[in-house]
Amino acid sequence: MKKLLLAAALAAAFALPAQALTFEGAITQGGTTVTDYSGVSLLSFDIDFANTLPVQMEFRVSAEDLLQPINFNAVLRNFSGTGIGGYQFTLDRGVFATVGTVTRQFEGSTLVSASGGSATLSFSSLEFLDVEIGNALGTTAGAANWTLTGLQAGDRISFSVSAVPEPGTYALMLAGLAAVGFIARRQRRG
């Protein structure tokens, strides 16, 4: 009976799915949401941006993830109501080893610059809809995932994504701050 129980326990242990890159949570603001699609050797997510504030996500790397290069893909959806001039990605561990494709919904080109754990996407014209990084949807002809290296089993990755709003948004924010400062100054005098 003991041998039968031991055999059943071993069979159950080997039947468990392989551990995968584990999503441990996200910090978002103002209605922005993150959906994780990560798996073994795959860092994958969708972000629905309700604003242009940064998103920070945490992932844990397992030994199984390192048996092949870690692929990266994502869909970034713009629900902010403003045009996006680009995106900034930042890893606190590991590096962007290869840069894959970037597919935009609006016409225009994308300049990609990557160095170490930072990558910047700069759009030639504003993007008002979705941007696919790599082959996240699995249906985009010619799309290729990005890859990450320099990671070890047990590493916790902090991955930040920031939207770069259209330049007019910055001007509007500065004007608003100046108005608030002016009103506060007048109230102190009066």
C-alpha positions in Angstrom: 0.0 0.0 0.0 2.9 2.4 0.9 4.5 1.7 -2.5 1.2 2.4 -4.2 0.8 5.7 -2.4 4.5 6.7 -3.1 4.0 5.9 -6.8 0.8 7.9 -6.9 2.6 10.9 -5.2 5.5 10.7 -7.7 3.1 10.5 -10.6 1.2 13.6 -9.3 4.4 15.5 -8.8 5.5 14.8 -12.4 2.0 15.7 -13.7 2.2 19.2 -12.3 2.6 21.9 -14.8 6.1 23.4 -15.2 6.6 26.5 -13.1 6.5 29.7 -15.2 7.4 33.3 -15.0 5.1 34.4 -12.2 3.2 37.7 -12.2 3.3 39.0 -8.6 1.2 42.2 -9.1 1.0 45.7 -10.5 0.8 49.2 -9.3 -1.5 51.3 -11.5 -3.3 54.6 -11.1 -6.6 56.0 -12.1 -8.4 53.1 -13.8 -5.4 51.7 -15.7 -5.5 47.8 -15.7 -3.0 45.1 -16.3 -3.8 41.5 -17.5 -1.0 39.0 -17.3 -0.4 36.3 -20.0 3.1 35.1 -18.9 4.1 31.5 -19.1 7.3 29.4 -19.2 10.0 31.6 -20.7 7.4 34.2 -21.7 6.9 37.7 -20.1 3.6 38.8 -21.6 0.9 41.3 -20.6 -1.8 43.7 -21.8 -2.0 47.2 -20.3 -5.2 49.3 -20.7 -4.0 52.8 -20.1 -6.8 55.0 -18.7 -4.2 57.9 -18.3 -0.5 58.5 -19.1 0.7 57.6 -15.6 3.4 54.9 -15.2 2.6 51.2 -14.5 5.0 49.1 -12.4 4.7 45.3 -12.5 6.6 42.6 -10.6 7.5 39.1 -11.9 9.4 36.2 -10.5 11.8 34.1 -12.6 11.9 30.3 -12.1 14.6 27.8 -13.2 12.4 26.5 -16.0 12.2 30.0 -17.6 15.9 30.0 -18.2 16.1 26.8 -20.3 15.5 29.0 -23.3 15.6 32.7 -24.0 12.8 34.6 -22.2 10.5 36.1 -24.8 8.7 39.4 -24.2 5.5 40.7 -25.8 2.7 43.0 -24.8 -0.4 44.9 -26.0 -0.6 48.5 -24.9 -4.1 50.0 -25.3 -4.6 53.7 -25.2 -7.9 54.6 -23.4 -6.5 57.9 -22.1 -8.3 60.1 -24.6 -5.0 61.7 -25.6 -2.4 60.9 -28.3 0.7 59.0 -27.1 4.1 60.1 -28.4 5.8 56.8 -27.4 6.5 54.4 -24.5 9.4 53.9 -22.1 10.2 50.4 -20.7 12.5 49.9 -17.7 13.7 46.7 -16.2 15.5 46.7 -12.8 17.1 43.3 -13.6 18.2 41.8 -16.9 18.5 43.4 -20.3 16.7 43.7 -23.6 18.8 41.2 -25.6 17.0 41.5 -28.9 14.4 44.0 -30.0 11.5 42.5 -32.0 8.7 44.3 -33.8 6.4 47.1 -32.8 3.0 47.2 -34.6 0.9 50.4 -34.4 -2.8 50.8 -35.3 -2.2 54.4 -36.6 0.1 55.1 -39.6 3.6 56.2 -38.9 6.9 54.8 -38.0 8.4 53.9 -34.6 12.0 54.6 -33.6 13.2 52.0 -31.0 16.2 52.5 -28.9 17.3 50.0 -26.3 20.3 49.9 -24.0 20.6 47.5 -21.1 17.3 47.4 -19.1 15.8 50.5 -20.9 13.9 50.7 -24.2 12.2 53.7 -25.7 9.6 53.8 -28.4 9.2 57.1 -30.2 6.3 57.5 -32.6 6.6 59.7 -35.7 2.9 60.6 -35.3 0.7 60.3 -32.2 -0.9 56.9 -31.4 -4.5 56.9 -30.3 -5.2 53.2 -30.2 -3.2 49.9 -29.6 0.4 49.1 -29.9 1.6 45.5 -30.2 5.0 44.7 -28.9 6.4 41.5 -30.4 3.9 38.9 -31.5 1.5 39.3 -28.5 -1.7 38.5 -30.5 -0.1 35.6 -32.4 -1.8 36.8 -35.7 0.4 39.7 -36.9 2.3 38.6 -40.0 6.0 39.1 -39.6 5.8 40.0 -35.9 8.7 38.9 -33.7 9.0 38.8 -29.9 11.6 40.7 -28.0 14.0 38.7 -25.7 15.4 39.3 -22.3 18.7 37.9 -20.8 20.8 38.4 -17.7 18.4 36.8 -15.3 18.7 34.1 -12.7 16.3 31.7 -11.1 14.5 33.4 -8.2 15.1 36.9 -9.5 12.2 39.3 -9.0 11.9 41.6 -12.0 10.4 45.1 -11.6 9.1 46.1 -15.1 7.9 49.7 -15.6 6.0 51.0 -18.6 5.4 54.8 -19.0 3.4 56.4 -21.8 4.8 59.6 -23.3 1.9 61.9 -23.7 1.5 64.3 -26.7 3.6 67.5 -26.1 0.4 69.6 -25.8 -0.5 67.6 -22.7 2.7 68.8 -21.0 2.0 72.4 -21.9 -1.5 72.1 -20.4 -0.2 70.5 -17.2 2.4 73.3 -16.8 -0.3 75.9 -17.4 -2.5 74.3 -14.8 0.3 74.2 -12.2 1.1 77.8 -12.9 -2.5 78.8 -12.4 -2.7 76.9 -9.1 0.5 78.5 -7.9 -0.8 82.0 -8.9 -4.1 81.5 -7.0 -2.3 80.1 -3.9 0.1 83.1 -4.0 -2.8 85.6 -4.2 -4.7 83.9 -1.4 -1.6 84.1 0.9 -1.3 87.9 0.2 -5.0 88.6 0.8 
